[in-house]
Amino acid sequence: MKIVDSAARDRAVARCRERGVLIPTLAQQRDPSGVDRSVAEALVDLDMQTPDPLNLFRITWRNHRGSGGFGAVNALEIPSELTGVRARIVGLVGERFPTGAHKVGAAFGCLVPRLVTGEFDPTTHRAVWPSTGNYCRGGVFDSTLLGCASIAILPEEMSRERFEWLERMGAEIIATPGCESNVKEIFDACWEIRRVRPEAVVFNQFDEFGNYLWHYGVTGPAVMSAYQRLAGPSDRLAGWVSATGSAGTLGAGDYLKQQYPGCRITAAEALQCPTLLQTGFGGHRIEGIGDKHVPWIHNARNTDMVVAIDDESTMRLLRLFNEPAGRDVLLARGVAERDVHELPLLGISSIGNLIAAIKTARWFDLDENDILFTSFTDSVCLYHTRLRELTAERGEYDRVAAEVDFERRLLGVTTDHTRELTYPDRKAIHNLKYFTWVEQQGRSVEELDALWSPAFWTDQQSRIPEWDEAIDQFNADTGALDALRTRTGANQ
């Protein structure tokens, strides 16, 4: 990677030296066994949520649940007693990241390449994180660890937990009108910030390829590792399922298709806002997935399936998985206690991904030798206020409601609102980018046309080793590793 501004990079080096900031490479986030011993030892007694620069190394799918160390990829298999399908459905667990959501990785992928090349100056610039919730939290966390000031932008109707966390972190907050599907309002706020605050640098997850490449280079290999650990000799990696969101997480599917050509990619969205399925619009309650446009970094040509999820199902299952009456019903219906205990790891969008995986399994008649992977992006920890609101609106959750929701919203999932994409379907989704990105956001038609070429995406993917080289050189210039070794008395 070329240095964009050597003076800005020098200031970034000085800031990171002063704060003792050591930056992990993507290779280390992918496989923390390569992390220096002094770092690994220092992490053991450090809380993951503490804004300490060493927690940059916790931006990995491999944080050990019971210690401060690393281990196997955090993956949770949902039993067929819950899904009603023969295929095995496994979700990577986002709750075991700093901030309790994997978006901290996407934000890292957007910020760090600019930091180590001098394109972003932490001493003068302010990082702007436009988001529908988790990405701005991840961006604020990363910015804090790197000593950067930041601004979080998110819709005013997002869960109160998100705002409270941002307030505790001391972030500047801009709450835009509407619910999580009001993404244009977020983009409008970004343009206004650019106009009045020249020190602001916008890290737009919807068009930043650092988001895509972090998931391609870290999440994709994490899925492959989990699959190799869980699969038997006759099993198949059948697919990767993810809400469209900013489309970064879908990038893991591109990696998996290259490793397992039979793997399919399913993009999920809310039925109340079926942009990909029906060129539709609307508002919904599946927080954090963003819609009413096609993200610039969505490799539409590589997407096999689009499914729409009724947000009512996600809200009802949120209660089923977390209310006492719901857990009692699941136990009575034969779901193992250990599996019921893990269900709070699924927040609202995670439940949406689970339903999308069930739909995918039913559509393709997948069997017990097929393993579908998805992302459990965050946990119920961000939605306790939503549970209280549901109780206030609908009354206490009882056994009858739980039985109905289990039958209708899980075992009764069908293949409605599902489309297996043809080549023209994929091109039509790609062409929808024109209206957001060319007409509104200043991209050119030539840039849009380039995105249709498979070579564009492989060229992007080939940049990852350059990232790691640039990070290694930046760390060498800060001397942060040597300083840590001296402080801890550890030797490599």
Backbone torsions as a table, in degrees:
resi	resn	phi	psi	omega
1	MET	NA	134.8	-178.5
2	LYS	-79.6	145.2	175.1
3	ILE	-74.7	125.9	-177.0
4	VAL	-83.6	-42.9	-177.5
5	ASP	-145.7	104.3	-174.5
6	SER	-66.4	-33.6	179.6
7	ALA	-67.9	-42.4	177.7
8	ALA	-64.7	-38.7	178.4
9	ARG	-64.8	-40.5	178.6
10	ASP	-60.0	-40.2	178.4
11	ARG	-67.9	-36.9	176.8
12	ALA	-65.5	-40.9	176.7
13	VAL	-59.8	-45.6	-179.6
14	ALA	-63.1	-41.4	179.3
15	ARG	-62.5	-45.4	-178.3
16	CYS	-69.8	-33.1	174.9
17	ARG	-64.5	-43.6	-179.7
18	GLU	-62.2	-38.9	-175.9
19	ARG	-93.4	-1.5	-178.8
20	GLY	68.6	35.5	-176.7
21	VAL	-86.4	118.3	172.6
22	LEU	-111.5	128.4	-173.7
23	ILE	-102.6	127.2	176.7
24	PRO	-72.1	149.7	170.7
25	THR	-82.3	164.7	174.8
26	LEU	-63.4	-32.5	177.8
27	ALA	-62.0	-37.3	179.0
28	GLN	-75.0	-33.1	175.1
29	GLN	-69.9	-32.1	177.7
30	ARG	-72.0	-42.0	-177.7
31	ASP	-140.7	92.5	-175.9
32	PRO	-66.8	-1.7	176.7
33	SER	-64.1	-18.9	177.9
34	GLY	-88.4	3.7	179.4
35	VAL	-73.6	138.5	179.9
36	ASP	-56.0	143.8	-176.0
37	ARG	-60.1	-36.1	-180.0
38	SER	-63.1	-35.8	177.1
39	VAL	-69.3	-49.1	-177.7
40	ALA	-58.9	-40.8	-179.4
41	GLU	-69.5	-37.2	-179.3
42	ALA	-68.8	-25.7	-178.3
43	LEU	-76.1	-22.1	-171.3
44	VAL	-56.9	-41.1	-176.8
45	ASP	-103.6	14.9	-177.2
46	LEU	-104.9	121.9	177.7
47	ASP	-62.5	134.8	-175.6
48	MET	-60.8	-29.1	-175.1
49	GLN	-89.3	-3.4	-179.9
50	THR	-73.0	134.8	179.5
51	PRO	-76.5	63.0	177.0
52	ASP	-105.9	135.3	-177.5
53	PRO	-54.1	-29.0	-180.0
54	LEU	-62.9	-22.1	-179.7
55	ASN	-72.1	-4.1	168.3
56	LEU	-58.8	-30.1	-179.9
57	PHE	-75.8	-9.9	176.0
58	ARG	-87.3	2.3	176.7
59	ILE	-81.7	76.7	-176.1
60	THR	-157.2	154.2	176.0
61	TRP	-79.0	2.3	-170.2
62	ARG	-112.4	22.7	176.2
63	ASN	-67.5	128.9	-179.5
64	HIS	-71.8	133.2	-173.9
65	ARG	-67.0	-34.0	-171.8
66	GLY	-103.5	1.2	-178.3
67	SER	-147.3	-178.5	176.6
68	GLY	-90.0	11.4	-178.1
69	GLY	-96.8	-163.2	-179.4
70	PHE	-118.0	160.8	-179.9
71	GLY	-159.3	-148.1	178.4
72	ALA	-68.8	160.3	177.1
73	VAL	-57.7	132.7	178.3
74	ASN	-72.5	107.9	-177.4
75	ALA	-138.8	139.6	-178.0
76	LEU	-122.0	120.5	176.7
77	GLU	-90.6	131.4	179.0
78	ILE	-94.0	122.9	-173.2
79	PRO	-70.5	155.8	-179.4
80	SER	-64.7	-22.4	175.5
81	GLU	-62.0	-25.3	177.6
82	LEU	-92.3	-39.8	-172.9
83	THR	-84.4	-28.9	-176.8
84	GLY	77.3	8.6	178.5
85	VAL	-121.9	157.5	-178.7
86	ARG	-77.0	-31.2	-179.2
87	ALA	-62.2	149.2	176.7
88	ARG	-86.7	131.3	179.9
89	ILE	-116.8	124.1	-175.6
90	VAL	-127.0	133.5	177.9
91	GLY	-116.9	134.7	169.3
92	LEU	-71.6	140.1	-168.9
93	VAL	-97.1	106.4	-179.4
94	GLY	-74.8	-20.9	-178.2
95	GLU	-61.3	-20.5	-176.6
96	ARG	-94.7	29.1	168.5
97	PHE	-107.6	160.0	165.0
98	PRO	-53.1	142.3	-174.0
99	THR	75.5	-7.8	179.9
100	GLY	76.5	18.9	179.0
101	ALA	-154.7	145.8	-175.3
102	HIS	-72.9	-8.1	-179.2
103	LYS	-60.6	-18.3	175.7
104	VAL	-60.7	-27.3	176.6
105	GLY	-74.3	-43.3	177.5
106	ALA	-60.5	-41.5	178.8
107	ALA	-64.7	-41.0	175.2
108	PHE	-56.0	-45.2	-178.4
109	GLY	-64.1	-26.9	178.5
110	CYS	-84.4	-37.6	-173.3
111	LEU	-82.0	-48.4	-168.3
112	VAL	-63.8	-42.3	178.4
113	PRO	-59.0	-33.9	178.0
114	ARG	-75.1	-34.1	-179.9
115	LEU	-66.2	-47.3	-173.1
116	VAL	-77.6	-9.7	176.6
117	THR	-106.7	0.9	178.5
118	GLY	83.9	7.8	177.9
119	GLU	-77.1	-24.7	176.0
120	PHE	-121.7	127.3	-177.7
121	ASP	-108.0	109.2	-176.2
122	PRO	-68.4	-14.3	-179.1
123	THR	-87.0	-18.0	-178.5
124	THR	-128.0	-26.8	-176.9
125	HIS	-88.4	158.5	173.8
126	ARG	-120.8	124.0	-177.9
127	ALA	-79.0	129.7	-179.5
128	VAL	-111.1	128.1	-173.5
129	TRP	-119.5	89.5	176.7
130	PRO	-75.5	133.6	-165.9
131	SER	-162.6	162.8	166.5
132	THR	-103.7	18.3	171.3
133	GLY	145.9	-72.6	-171.8
134	ASN	-77.7	-32.5	-178.6
135	TYR	-64.8	-42.0	179.6
136	CYS	-67.0	-32.4	175.8
137	ARG	-66.4	-43.3	177.0
138	GLY	-62.4	-40.5	179.4
139	GLY	-65.4	-41.6	177.7
140	VAL	-63.9	-41.7	178.5
141	PHE	-61.3	-49.8	180.0
142	ASP	-61.8	-42.9	-179.9
143	SER	-61.0	-43.0	-180.0
144	THR	-61.8	-44.0	180.0
145	LEU	-63.9	-31.9	-178.6
146	LEU	-93.6	2.9	177.5
147	GLY	75.7	29.7	-178.5
148	CYS	-108.5	140.5	171.6
149	ALA	-74.5	151.1	-174.7
150	SER	-147.6	158.4	176.3
151	ILE	-125.8	128.8	177.0
152	ALA	-102.8	130.1	176.2
153	ILE	-117.2	126.3	177.5
154	LEU	-156.8	156.1	-178.5
155	PRO	-64.4	145.3	-175.7
156	GLU	-65.7	-19.3	-177.7
157	GLU	-92.4	6.8	177.0
158	MET	-69.1	165.0	-173.7
159	SER	-60.6	145.3	-176.4
160	ARG	-60.5	-31.6	-179.5
161	GLU	-56.9	-37.5	-179.6
162	ARG	-64.1	-45.7	-179.5
163	PHE	-65.3	-40.8	-179.3
164	GLU	-63.1	-39.9	178.5
165	TRP	-64.0	-45.4	179.4
166	LEU	-61.6	-38.8	178.2
167	GLU	-64.0	-41.4	179.4
168	ARG	-64.4	-32.5	179.4
169	MET	-78.9	-7.5	178.8
170	GLY	76.9	21.1	-179.6
171	ALA	-76.2	149.6	167.4
172	GLU	-75.6	132.9	-173.5
173	ILE	-120.7	132.9	171.3
174	ILE	-118.7	114.4	179.1
175	ALA	-97.2	116.7	-177.3
176	THR	-91.9	159.6	-177.1
177	PRO	-65.1	145.4	169.2
178	GLY	97.7	-168.2	-177.2
179	CYS	-101.4	-167.5	-172.4
180	GLU	-67.2	-16.8	178.7
181	SER	-90.2	3.3	177.9
182	ASN	-89.1	67.1	-175.6
183	VAL	-76.4	-35.5	-179.3
184	LYS	-58.4	-36.9	178.7
185	GLU	-62.1	-33.1	175.4
186	ILE	-67.2	-45.2	178.4
187	PHE	-61.6	-40.0	178.5
188	ASP	-60.9	-40.1	178.1
189	ALA	-63.9	-35.4	178.2
190	CYS	-64.1	-42.9	178.6
191	TRP	-62.9	-38.4	179.2
192	GLU	-67.1	-39.7	177.2
193	ILE	-62.5	-44.0	178.1
194	ARG	-59.0	-35.6	-176.1
195	ARG	-70.9	-39.6	-171.0
196	VAL	-105.9	-12.1	-176.2
197	ARG	-132.6	88.5	-175.6
198	PRO	-63.4	-18.6	179.2
199	GLU	-79.7	-6.5	-176.5
200	ALA	-83.3	134.5	174.0
201	VAL	-119.1	119.7	-175.6
202	VAL	-89.4	126.2	174.4
203	PHE	-106.9	89.6	-173.9
204	ASN	-87.2	105.7	-176.5
205	GLN	-58.6	-23.9	-176.0
206	PHE	-77.2	-17.0	177.8
207	ASP	-132.4	5.7	179.8
208	GLU	-88.7	118.6	-178.3
209	PHE	-72.3	-12.7	171.7
210	GLY	-61.0	-33.9	175.1
211	ASN	-62.4	-53.6	179.3
212	TYR	-57.4	-46.5	-172.6
213	LEU	-71.8	-30.9	176.4
214	TRP	-63.9	-43.0	179.6
215	HIS	-71.1	-37.6	176.8
216	TYR	-61.9	-44.5	-172.5
217	GLY	-88.4	-16.6	-177.7
218	VAL	-119.9	-52.7	-177.8
219	THR	-68.4	-44.0	179.1
220	GLY	-55.7	-53.6	176.6
221	PRO	-61.5	-30.3	176.8
222	ALA	-64.2	-42.5	177.1
223	VAL	-61.4	-45.0	-179.3
224	MET	-60.8	-40.9	178.5
225	SER	-63.7	-44.1	179.0
226	ALA	-64.2	-40.3	179.0
227	TYR	-61.8	-46.7	-178.5
228	GLN	-63.1	-30.3	178.4
229	ARG	-75.7	-35.1	-172.3
230	LEU	-95.1	-22.8	-170.2
231	ALA	-82.4	147.1	171.0
232	GLY	-91.8	176.4	-175.5
233	PRO	-63.7	-24.7	-178.0
234	SER	-103.6	7.5	-176.9
235	ASP	-82.5	160.5	-179.8
236	ARG	-128.5	141.7	170.6
237	LEU	-84.1	101.6	-168.4
238	ALA	-83.7	-27.4	-177.4
239	GLY	179.0	164.8	174.0
240	TRP	-119.9	126.3	-174.8
241	VAL	-119.5	129.3	-179.9
242	SER	-154.6	141.8	169.3
243	ALA	-59.2	146.4	-178.1
244	THR	-58.2	-53.4	178.9
245	GLY	51.4	-129.0	175.5
246	SER	-85.9	-3.9	-179.7
247	ALA	77.7	-0.8	178.0
248	GLY	-62.4	-45.6	-177.4
249	THR	-63.7	-29.8	176.0
250	LEU	-61.9	-23.4	178.9
251	GLY	-60.3	-26.7	175.3
252	ALA	-60.5	-33.2	179.0
253	GLY	-64.2	-34.0	177.3
254	ASP	-62.3	-42.4	177.0
255	TYR	-62.7	-45.0	-176.3
256	LEU	-66.7	-36.6	177.2
257	LYS	-62.7	-35.5	178.7
258	GLN	-68.7	-33.9	-179.8
259	GLN	-83.4	-33.7	-177.0
260	TYR	-133.5	89.4	-172.9
261	PRO	-56.7	-20.8	178.0
262	GLY	-81.5	-5.3	-178.3
263	CYS	-70.4	135.2	176.9
264	ARG	-104.3	159.6	176.6
265	ILE	-118.6	121.8	176.3
266	THR	-108.7	126.8	174.7
267	ALA	-102.9	127.7	-177.4
268	ALA	-111.3	151.8	177.1
269	GLU	-150.9	174.6	-179.6
270	ALA	-81.9	137.4	176.6
271	LEU	-60.2	-31.1	-179.5
272	GLN	-73.7	-8.6	176.7
273	CYS	-145.5	68.7	-170.6
274	PRO	-84.4	68.5	-174.7
275	THR	-64.2	-48.2	-178.7
276	LEU	-75.5	-36.6	-174.8
277	LEU	-75.6	-41.3	-172.2
278	GLN	-135.4	16.0	-172.3
279	THR	52.1	40.9	-172.8
280	GLY	-97.5	178.8	-178.7
281	PHE	-149.3	172.0	179.6
282	GLY	144.3	-179.0	177.4
283	GLY	-113.0	155.4	-178.6
284	HIS	-156.1	-179.6	-171.8
285	ARG	-116.0	10.7	177.6
286	ILE	-86.4	88.5	-168.1
287	GLU	-67.1	137.4	169.7
288	GLY	98.0	3.4	-174.6
289	ILE	-104.4	-12.3	172.8
290	GLY	57.2	138.9	-178.2
291	ASP	-167.1	-159.7	-171.7
292	LYS	65.0	20.2	172.0
293	HIS	-164.9	168.8	174.0
294	VAL	-106.4	119.2	-179.1
295	PRO	-57.8	145.1	179.2
296	TRP	-58.2	-35.2	-174.5
297	ILE	-91.6	14.2	175.3
298	HIS	-83.5	116.3	177.2
299	ASN	-79.9	78.5	-172.1
300	ALA	-61.7	-31.2	-178.4
301	ARG	-64.5	-20.9	-176.5
302	ASN	-101.0	5.7	-177.4
303	THR	-92.7	131.1	-173.6
304	ASP	-98.6	-28.1	-169.7
305	MET	-146.6	142.9	171.6
306	VAL	-123.2	131.1	175.6
307	VAL	-130.0	147.1	176.6
308	ALA	-113.9	136.7	-175.2
309	ILE	-113.2	128.7	176.5
310	ASP	-68.3	122.2	-177.3
311	ASP	-64.8	-21.0	175.9
312	GLU	-63.2	-35.8	177.4
313	SER	-63.3	-42.3	-178.6
314	THR	-65.8	-37.6	-178.9
315	MET	-71.2	-38.7	178.4
316	ARG	-67.8	-40.1	179.2
317	LEU	-71.8	-28.1	172.9
318	LEU	-58.0	-40.8	177.4
319	ARG	-71.8	-43.8	-180.0
320	LEU	-57.0	-41.4	-175.3
321	PHE	-78.5	-16.7	-170.4
322	ASN	-125.5	-18.3	178.6
323	GLU	-85.8	146.3	-179.5
324	PRO	-54.1	-41.6	-179.7
325	ALA	-63.9	-36.7	178.6
326	GLY	-66.3	-45.3	179.3
327	ARG	-64.1	-37.9	178.4
328	ASP	-62.1	-42.0	179.1
329	VAL	-64.8	-43.8	-179.3
330	LEU	-61.9	-42.1	177.6
331	LEU	-63.6	-41.9	-179.8
332	ALA	-66.8	-27.2	-179.5
333	ARG	-89.3	9.8	171.8
334	GLY	97.2	7.6	176.0
335	VAL	-79.1	129.9	-175.8
336	ALA	-62.2	146.6	-177.8
337	GLU	-59.3	-38.1	-179.5
338	ARG	-64.4	-33.4	178.4
339	ASP	-73.7	-40.6	177.0
340	VAL	-62.8	-38.3	-179.6
341	HIS	-61.7	-29.4	-176.3
342	GLU	-87.1	-12.1	-173.1
343	LEU	-62.4	-27.5	174.5
344	PRO	-63.1	-8.9	174.0
345	LEU	-69.4	-10.6	-178.7
346	LEU	-102.2	113.8	170.5
347	GLY	-83.1	-167.1	-172.9
348	ILE	-65.3	-48.8	-179.4
349	SER	-68.8	-29.5	175.8
350	SER	-63.9	-40.7	177.1
351	ILE	-64.1	-39.2	175.7
352	GLY	-60.0	-42.1	177.8
353	ASN	-64.3	-38.1	178.0
354	LEU	-61.9	-46.1	179.5
355	ILE	-62.6	-40.9	178.6
356	ALA	-62.3	-36.8	177.4
357	ALA	-67.1	-39.1	177.1
358	ILE	-62.5	-43.9	178.1
359	LYS	-60.6	-42.2	179.1
360	THR	-62.4	-43.5	179.3
361	ALA	-61.5	-42.2	179.6
362	ARG	-68.4	-41.3	-177.5
363	TRP	-60.5	-43.4	-175.8
364	PHE	-96.0	8.7	179.7
365	ASP	51.9	46.9	-178.1
366	LEU	-72.5	148.5	-177.0
367	ASP	-119.1	-167.6	-172.7
368	GLU	-67.9	-11.3	175.8
369	ASN	-93.1	0.9	178.4
370	ASP	-103.0	133.8	176.6
371	ILE	-118.6	122.9	175.3
372	LEU	-103.1	134.6	177.0
373	PHE	-111.5	148.2	175.6
374	THR	-147.3	-175.2	-179.9
375	SER	-117.6	126.2	170.3
376	PHE	-95.0	87.1	-162.5
377	THR	-61.8	-41.1	178.4
378	ASP	-150.3	-179.6	-172.8
379	SER	-117.5	-178.9	179.2
380	VAL	-65.0	-14.7	-179.2
381	CYS	-56.4	-25.7	179.7
382	LEU	-91.5	3.9	-171.8
383	TYR	-134.0	19.1	177.7
384	HIS	-62.9	-34.8	176.9
385	THR	-65.3	-34.5	177.8
386	ARG	-64.9	-40.2	177.8
387	LEU	-62.1	-41.5	178.6
388	ARG	-66.1	-38.3	177.8
389	GLU	-63.7	-41.3	179.2
390	LEU	-63.6	-39.2	177.1
391	THR	-64.1	-41.4	179.6
392	ALA	-65.5	-36.3	-177.9
393	GLU	-77.8	-38.6	-166.6
394	ARG	-118.0	-6.6	-177.1
395	GLY	90.7	176.9	-179.1
396	GLU	-62.6	145.4	179.5
397	TYR	-83.6	121.6	-174.9
398	ASP	-116.0	179.2	-175.1
399	ARG	-64.8	-37.1	179.7
400	VAL	-63.1	-47.0	178.4
401	ALA	-60.7	-39.8	-179.8
402	ALA	-64.6	-43.3	178.3
403	GLU	-61.5	-43.8	179.6
404	VAL	-63.6	-45.5	-177.7
405	ASP	-66.3	-38.1	178.3
406	PHE	-63.4	-45.5	-179.3
407	GLU	-68.8	-48.1	-172.6
408	ARG	-79.8	-41.8	-169.5
409	ARG	-95.3	-10.3	175.3
410	LEU	-121.3	-70.3	-177.4
411	LEU	-64.1	-25.4	-178.1
412	GLY	-94.0	10.1	178.2
413	VAL	-61.2	133.3	-179.0
414	THR	-119.6	-176.3	-179.1
415	THR	-96.6	22.9	175.2
416	ASP	-68.9	156.9	179.2
417	HIS	55.8	45.0	-177.7
418	THR	-131.4	139.2	177.0
419	ARG	-140.5	123.9	169.9
420	GLU	-84.1	124.6	-167.2
421	LEU	-82.9	132.8	168.4
422	THR	-86.9	173.1	176.6
423	TYR	-58.3	-47.3	176.5
424	PRO	-61.4	-34.4	176.7
425	ASP	-61.2	-44.1	-178.8
426	ARG	-66.3	-40.6	179.1
427	LYS	-65.0	-36.9	178.7
428	ALA	-64.7	-40.9	177.3
429	ILE	-64.4	-43.7	177.0
430	HIS	-57.8	-44.2	-176.9
431	ASN	-65.2	-24.3	177.3
432	LEU	-62.3	-21.9	178.3
433	LYS	-60.1	-26.9	-177.3
434	TYR	-54.1	-44.3	-170.2
435	PHE	-70.8	-30.7	176.0
436	THR	-86.0	-50.2	-164.8
437	TRP	-88.7	-34.5	178.4
438	VAL	-86.4	-50.5	-176.7
439	GLU	-71.7	-34.3	-173.8
440	GLN	-107.0	-36.7	-167.1
441	GLN	-109.8	9.6	169.8
442	GLY	84.3	10.1	174.9
443	ARG	-77.9	162.0	179.9
444	SER	-102.1	160.2	176.2
445	VAL	-62.3	-36.9	-179.8
446	GLU	-62.8	-40.2	176.6
447	GLU	-65.0	-40.1	178.6
448	LEU	-63.1	-45.4	179.5
449	ASP	-60.6	-36.0	-178.9
450	ALA	-62.9	-31.0	-178.3
451	LEU	-66.8	-18.6	-179.0
452	TRP	-77.5	-17.9	-176.7
453	SER	-81.3	128.8	175.7
454	PRO	-57.9	-30.4	-179.5
455	ALA	-63.8	-30.0	177.6
456	PHE	-59.3	-43.8	-175.3
457	TRP	-73.6	-38.9	177.3
458	THR	-68.4	-32.4	174.9
459	ASP	-63.8	-41.3	176.6
460	GLN	-61.2	-46.5	-176.4
461	GLN	-62.0	-31.0	-178.1
462	SER	-71.3	-7.7	-178.1
463	ARG	-80.3	-14.7	-173.0
464	ILE	-58.9	-45.1	177.8
465	PRO	-59.9	-32.5	177.4
466	GLU	-65.0	-38.0	176.2
467	TRP	-56.3	-51.2	-175.3
468	ASP	-64.5	-37.5	176.3
469	GLU	-62.3	-42.3	-179.9
470	ALA	-66.5	-38.2	177.9
471	ILE	-66.6	-43.9	178.9
472	ASP	-59.0	-44.0	-179.4
473	GLN	-66.1	-40.1	178.2
474	PHE	-61.6	-45.3	179.0
475	ASN	-62.9	-38.9	177.7
476	ALA	-61.8	-38.5	-179.7
477	ASP	-71.2	-32.5	178.1
478	THR	-75.9	-28.2	-175.6
479	GLY	69.8	17.7	-174.0
480	ALA	-66.2	-33.8	-179.2
481	LEU	-69.4	-44.7	178.3
482	ASP	-61.0	-39.7	179.6
483	ALA	-64.8	-39.1	178.7
484	LEU	-66.2	-43.4	179.4
485	ARG	-61.1	-40.6	179.1
486	THR	-65.1	-41.5	-176.6
487	ARG	-67.5	-38.6	-175.7
488	THR	-94.1	-12.8	-178.1
489	GLY	73.4	17.5	-179.7
490	ALA	-91.0	149.9	175.0
491	ASN	-122.3	144.0	179.7
492	GLN	-68.3	NA	NA
